[in-house]
Amino acid sequence: MSAAENSEQHDIDVSLVKKDFPILSTQMNGKRLVYLDSAATSQKPVQVIDAISNYYRTFNANIHRGIYKISEQATEEYTKSKDKLAEFIGAKSYQEIVYVRNTTEAINLAALSWGEANVNKGDHILITQMEHHSNIVPWQMLAQRKGAVLDYVALNGDRSALDQESLEKQLEKNPKILAVTHASNVLGTINDVKAITRKAHDRGAVVLIDGAQSCPHMPVDVRDIGCDFFALSGHKMLGPTGIGALYGKRDLLAAMEPIFGGGDMIRSVGFQTHTWNDLPWKFEAGTSNIEGGIGLSAAIDYLNGIGMKNIRRHEVEVTRYAMEKLGGIRGLKMYGPDIDHMESRGGVISFSMEGAHPHDVAQIFDDRGIAIRAGHHCAMPLVEDVLGVGAVSRISFYIYNDKNDADAAVDAVGEVKRVFKLQ
């Protein structure tokens, strides 16, 4: 029985999970691969790989066009994936799920379609200092095009969470939209997006949640959160690259104009006029990423089989264990919520080591077969201007990581200290 079929267990058997991921049985630099960069992209279980392969082997055809059997099967499986994703995040129906390439494209769709129609000169757009570039640059571009004002919610004194006084002050400006990350890819901070959404709605703002780092790791319910838009990427939640989604409340999506034109997103076309297709298809021009939808469907099945609450519980346990070990190392500084606030921290540990550049740290990890990330993590304003460092090293855990992987990372830090002769 695969790990994904073991749906009722509360503790995740990582040894069983690892067997579902072919890449984890390989080596890197002659060592056992320890993959600790899931915040960048997740590895793929054989169930997802097989689902994609099966599509190409047995019913590869375009969707919405053919009246022959394999085209109808492709259409059914692709649409079914939207039903699964809608249920997975608590949307009302697949009509609120627009498939895009990734979280970045989802946010850009909202900025280009909703933003162009609703943000005017002098209006305020509100984001936060802990955002990924994907939730900064589209709003900078919109503000520049429309003559709007881009404001930021500051971080608190220890730079681990949003400053609530700053949030309240910025909301007093009555922003047209608030765009905020659910979980920071650098700090690991999990924001209380339900409370933030409620406050923003009280001031008349539309709310977009960047869920790239939350949807793969914890239960998400967009209706409970109350947000207007929610963006996510499939490749971070065990699915293939090139598939992501923008959830939008139906009334908002219905009022929005598409940003691409072409086939499949129209109901009719004349020489001078056209009419749009129904939701969500009016936003999806041309041939869809059919394999992406089918792969994402298999990924959702896998995650549901383990249980998102179980995944969240497991990541807290492994992250706490790693932080306890790393916290005793002289010269190592971790960023984000401390170990006493694990309820507001995801499975991300960004750190710096006095006397060693993060890129050198990552290289030594790589020599030992351990994959971590080093740099500004597409969050330059946060890392450079707020944290005051040029780069940080980052460990990120997922369902296929255990305490042995955490120990390997701690041992690698010891090797960094030895190589650089650090005290």
C-alpha positions, -999 to +999 in steps of 0.1 A: +000+000+000+014+034-009+017+063+016-011+081-002-036+053+005-028+054+042-054+082+048-064+076+084-031+076+100-021+107+121+016+102+120+032+102+086+054+072+079+082+091+060+100+059+051+068+048+032+064+083+016+100+083+004+094+052-016+067+070-036+093+096-048+118+080-073+143+109-072+148+103-034+164+069-042+191+086-063+223+102-053+238+137-056+275+140-056+278+104-046+257+109-015+221+101-005+200+129-019+185+150+010+161+174-007+155+204+015+143+229-011+106+222-014+098+259-010+112+263-045+096+233-059+084+199-046+095+165-058+069+144-076+055+110-065+052+082-089+014+085-088+018+119-105+044+108-129+023+078-139-009+099-143+009+122-168+025+092-186-008+074-188-024+105-204+002+106-231+001+069-236-036+063-237-058+093-243-037+122-255-060+146-273-071+182-272-100+192-249-134+208-257-130+202-294-132+165-303-164+144-303-143+113-303-137+091-273-102+100-262-109+138-266-140+134-244-119+115-219-092+142-218-119+169-214-135+149-185-102+143-167-091+179-171-124+193-159-124+168-130-090+182-119-107+216-115-134+201-094-108+185-072-089+217-068-121+237-060-129+212-033-093+211-020-093+249-013-130+253-004-142+271-035-179+268-044-172+252-079-147+247-106-161+279-122-141+299-096-109+281-107-089+297-135-059+276-146-027+295-153+010+286-154+019+294-117+012+318-088+030+346-106+007+344-136-023+342-113-014+374-095-006+391-128-040+381-141-057+397-112-036+429-116-041+431-153-078+423-154-093+433-121-067+460-114-069+478-148-107+481-144-108+491-108-077+510-098-075+546-108-051+575-104-044+583-067-059+550-054-039+530-029-026+495-034-015+477-002+010+449+000+035+439+027+073+440+033+075+401+033+062+396-002+078+375-029+086+395-061+056+378-077+034+398-053+054+430-056+062+436-092+027+432-108+014+458-083+044+482-090+036+479-127-001+485-121+006+515-099+029+530-125+004+525-153-025+539-134-008+566-113-018+548-081+001+547-048+018+515-036+019+512+002+036+485+024+027+470+057+059+470+078+072+441+099+073+442+137+103+449+158+119+415+156+111+413+119+093+380+122+057+391+116+035+419+102+032+449+125-005+452+134-002+490+140+012+494+105-015+473+091-042+494+107-026+526+097-023+516+060-059+503+060-070+538+071-060+549+035-089+527+022-068+508-004-086+494-034-068+460-030-047+443-003-023+416-016-006+395+011+013+363+014-003+335+034+031+321+043+065+337+038+090+318+017+118+334+036+106+338+072+083+309+073+057+332+089+021+322+086-001+353+085-036+353+100-051+360+066-087+354+078-083+383+103-064+404+078-091+398+052-119+408+076-101+441+085-094+449+048-131+442+038-142+465+066-123+493+047-138+483+014-106+466+000-105+435-023-081+409-009-057+387-028-038+359-010-006+345-023-010+309-013+021+294-030+037+285+003+005+276+022-017+255-001+009+226-003+015+225+035-017+231+054-055+230+051-068+260+031-105+271+029-109+302+008-145+307+019-136+305+055-107+330+049-132+352+030-106+363+004-116+375-030-086+360-049-062+332-040-032+322-061-013+289-061+012+268-080+009+231-087+046+224-088+050+233-051+023+208-041+036+176-058+022+185-092+040+193-125+054+227-135+034+249-158+001+246-139-013+269-113-046+286-105-063+318-096-093+313-074-117+342-077-152+349-063-176+343-091-190+378-093-156+392-096-145+368-123-177+374-142-171+412-143-134+408-153-122+410-189-098+384-202-062+394-208-056+369-237-077+363-267-079+333-290-095+299-292-114+282-265-121+314-245-148+326-268-184+316-274-187+331-309-165+352-332-176+374-362-155+396-384-159+425-360-172+412-328-169+383-303-185+370-271-167+354-242-171+318-231-185+308-197-164+309-165-137+299-161-129+292-197-131+328-208-097+333-192-080+303-207-070+311-243-057+284-266-048+248-259-046+242-221-019+225-201-038+193-201-011+172-187-006+198-160-042+195-149-041+158-149-009+157-130-023+182-105-053+161-100-031+131-091-011+154-067-043+164-049-054+128-046-020+121-030-022+150-005-058+142+004-047+106+010-022+117+036-044+145+050-034+182+051-038+183+089-013+154+092+011+172+068+009+204+088+015+185+120+044+166+106+061+197+093+058+214+126+074+185+143+104+182+120+109+220+118+108+223+156+133+195+159+157+212+134+153+246+151+162+231+185+194+216+170+204+247+150+196+270+179+225+256+198+251+264+171+272+295+179+272+321+151+241+308+134+211+332+132+176+320+122+150+344+109+112+343+114+090+333+144+109+316+172+105+281+184+078+292+209+055+303+181+054+272+158+017+278+153+026+307+131+056+292+113+057+269+083+084+244+074+110+270+063+142+279+081+162+307+067+195+313+084+229+331+082+263+320+096+288+345+108+319+342+087+304+322+059+285+334+028+252+317+022+263+306-013+294+289+003+271+273+029+249+259+001+279+246-018+291+226+012+256+212+017+256+202-019+289+184-015+272+163+011+242+155-011+219+181+005+199+205-016+191+238+000+187+273-014+208+304-009+202+340-020+174+365-016+147+340-026+130+365-049+123+387-019+150+413-022+132+441-003+127+418+027+161+402+027+182+433+019+162+462+032+144+447+062+166+419+074+197+439+064+217+410+048+226+403+012+215+367+012+204+339+035+206+301+034+172+283+034+161+249+045+125+239+036+108+207+047+079+187+032+062+153+037+092+133+025+115+148+051+122+135+085+144+141+115+172+122+098+172+148+071+172+175+097+202+158+113+220+158+080+215+195+077+228+201+112+259+180+104+264+200+073+265+232+093+292+216+114+311+209+083+307+246+073+322+256+107+351+232+102+359+244+066+358+280+076+374+275+110+346+291+128+343+290+165 
